[in-house]
Amino acid sequence: MSAVIYEKKGRVAYITLNRPEVLNAINTQMKKELNEAWMDFKNDPEVWVGIMTGAGDRAFSAGGDIAEVAGGYASGAEMGKEFEVLAFTDMTMWKPLIAAVHGWCVGGGLDLIMACDIRIATAKAKFGLAEPKVGRIGSYPGLFKLADQVPYAAAMELILTGDPVDADRALAMGLINQVVATREELMPAAEKMAERILACAPLAVRVSKELVTRGFDMPVPARLDLLMERKAFINESQDGAEGARAFAEKRKPRWTGK
C-alpha cells in the first residue's frame, strides 16, 4: 500500500500521508513517496495549490518512524541527509501549500506543516517537537523555520521541552491560521482556503511567495532590487494584462498562469 496518496482535482493537488495504523509515522518509504509527490506538484503547470493532510482519525503525523530508527542506519549522516524529506529543505517551492491537520502533529509532522504556507487544524489537534524526548533533534523547519515564524519564547518552549500544545495555543502563538471544530469541517475549510488563493493570479501568488522566501535574509536594497525585477516580470505577463482587462470590464479574470 502506498505510504502517500497523491491526487489532483482541478487546480488542486492533494498529498495525504497514508500510514494511519502507525499515526502516519514517516518511514523511508513515505519519505521517498513524499519527495516524488512534492516534485510532481512543484513541476506540474496544471496544479496551482496543494493541500497536505493525514489519513485516519488519530494523527496528521506523529513524526519519524521510531521503530525504523531503532533498527539502525549505516551512519548518522545517512539518517540525517540521504533520507531527509525534500519538503523540509526545498527553498524553491513557490506554489502555495495548505496543511489540514487533525490529531497529533509532532516531530517530523510539525516539520511538514512548517513547510506549508497556511495551516488549518481541528480543535483536538496537538503540536510539538518530541525529538528531545527520544534523544534526537528536529529538522530544518521544526528548528529554524519555527523560530523564524513564531515568537522566540514560544518556539523555544516547543524546541526545548518536547511538550505539545493544543490548537488554541498554536493559534494564539501564530503557528496555525484557523481552528475548526470537527474533522468533518477540516477539508472543506482547507478547500475554501484553496479557492480563495485560486481566485488570484497564480503567477502573482507564486512570485509573492518567492519574494518573501528569497528576501527573508536580504538587506533592504537587495530586497528592493529583487522586487522591481519580479514586478517587471508580473507586469509583462499575460495574467497581468488579463487582470487589468477584467477589472475594466467588470468581470472575473480568466487566469492562465502565463
N, C-alpha and C positions, 0 to 999 in steps of 0.2 A: 504494500500500500504506500502511496506517495506520502512523504512527510510534509509536503507543501501542496496545497491545491491552488492552482493558478488559473484564473478565468478572466475573460474580457466581456463586458457588456456595454455596447456602445462605446463611449469615450472613456469608460472607467475600467481599470484593471483591479482585480481582487486577488490579494495574496493572503491565503489562510494557512496558518500553522496547523498541522494536522497529525498531532500525536496526543490526542486528548486523554488516552489511558495513562500517560505519564505527565500530565499537566503541560503538554506541548513543550517538554524539555528539548533543548536544542542539541542534537547529536550531529555527528559528521554528515549523515545523510541529509538531515534538514539544512545544514549549512550549505551543502552543495546545491540543493534544490532552491534554497532561498537566493543564492547567487545567480542561478540560472533565471529565476523569475525576475529578479532585480534588473539584470541586464536586458531581458526582453522588454520589460516595461520602459526602461530608460531609452531604448533604441527604436521602439515601435512608434512611428509618427501618428498612428491612428488612435492611440490612447493618450489622454491628456492629464488624467488624475488617477492616483492609486489609493486604494483602501487596504490596510493591513489589519487582520484580526486573527483570533484563535478559535479552533474548533472545540466543541464540548461546552460544558456548563461551568467548569471549575476554574479555568485559567486562560488568560491571554498567552502567557508563557511563564513557567517557573524558573526559566534561565537555563544555564548549561546542564547537560545530562551528567549528573554526578556519578552515576553508575559507569558511564563510559570513561569519565575522567579517572575513576578509581582503577580502571583496567590498565591505565598507564599509556604513555606516549613514548616515542623514541627519545624525545628530549623536551625540555621546557620551551625551547624555541619552536619546535614542531607544533606544539599545542598552541602557542601564542601567536604564531604567524601563519603557518600553512593552512590552518583550519579556521582562520578568522572569517567572520561573516562580512561580505563586501559592504553591506548596508552600514556597518559600524565605521568604515573608513573612507567611503566614497564621498569626496567633496565636490563632485561634478554632476550630481543628480539635481537638475534644475526643475524637473516636474514635481508638482506638489503631491505630498503623501499625507493621508489621514490615518491615524491609528484609532481603531474601535476596540476598546479594552473592557473586558469583564473579568472578575475573579482576580487571581494572583498575576501580578506583573512585576517580577523581581529579577535581579541579576541581569542575565542576557535579555530577558523580556523587556526590562526597563531600557537597556541599551537600544533595543529595536525601536521603541517608541520615541527615543531621543533622536533617532534618525528620521522621524516623521515631523511634519510641519505643524499639524493640527491634531489634537488628541481629545477624543471624546470617551467617556467612561461611564459605566454603571455605578450606582450608589454603593454597591458592595465590592468594588474593585479595591485592590491593595497594591501599593507601590513601594519598592525598596531595592536596595543593593545588598543582597545577602552574602556576597562573596567573602567578606572578612570572617563570617561565622563558620566557613568551611576552609579557612586558610588561604583564600585567593584574593585577588583584587579585580576590580571592574575593568571593562574595556573602554575604548576611547569615548563613546558617547556618555556612558554612565559616570565617568570621572570628569573629563574636561568639558564636554558639552553641558552636562548638568550644572557644573559650577559657572559656566558662561550664561546659562539661561534662567536660573532662579537665584534668589538672594543667597549670598555666600553662606550665611549661618544655616539656612535651611538645607542647602546642598551638603554641607559638611556633616550635618546631623545624619542624613541618609548614608553618606560615604563612610563615616567613622563608626556608627553603631550597628549597621546592618539591619536595623529595625524598620518595619514597614510603616507607611502612613495610609490613612483611608482616603477615599475620593474627595471628601470635603476639604481635608487638609491639603491634598495635592492641588485642588482648585485654588485654594487660598494662597498657596506659595507660587502659583503660576506655572506649575508643571503640566497641567491639563487645561483645556479650554471650556469644557462643558461636562456636566453630570446629568445623566438621565436615570429615571427611577428603576427601570427594569431592563433585562436582557432583550426583551421583545422590542424595546424602543431604540436599542443601540444602533443597529444597522440602518434603520430609516433615518436616524439623526445624522449618521456618517454620510449617507447618500444625499441628504438635503444639503449638507455642507459641500459635498462634491458638486451638486447642481449650482450652488452659489458661485463656486470657482469657475465652473464651465460657462457661466453667463459672461465671464470676462474673456478678453482676447488671450488665447493660450500663449502667444509669444510674449505678451506683456507680463503675464503671470510668471513665465519661466525666467525672463530677464530680471524681473524684480527679485526672485529668489536668488538668482545668480549674483546680483549686486550685493544683496545682504550677506551671502556666504563669502564671496571673494573679498568684500570690503571690510569684513569684520576687523581684521588686524592691520588694515592700511591706514596710513596717515591721511588727514583730510584732503590735501591736494591730490593725492593719488586716487582717492575715492571720487573726487570731482572729475578727474580726467576719465576714469572708467565710466562714470555716469554719463558724461557727454558722449562718449564713444557709443555706448549702448543705446542712448536716446536717439542718436542719428540712425542706428540700425532699425529701431522701432518705428521712427517717423517715416522711413522709406519702405516699410513693409506693406504688403497687400492688406493685412489686417488693420494697420494704421490708417490707410486710406478708407477702408470699409467702415471703420468706427466713425470717422468724420462724416461720411455719406449717410450712414444710418441715423446719426444724430440729427443731421439737417433734414432728412426725410421723415423723421419721427417714426422710425420702425426699429425692430430688433436687428442687431447686426448678424451677419452670416459669416462666422469665423471660419478660416481655412487653416490657420496655423502657419501661414506663409507671409 
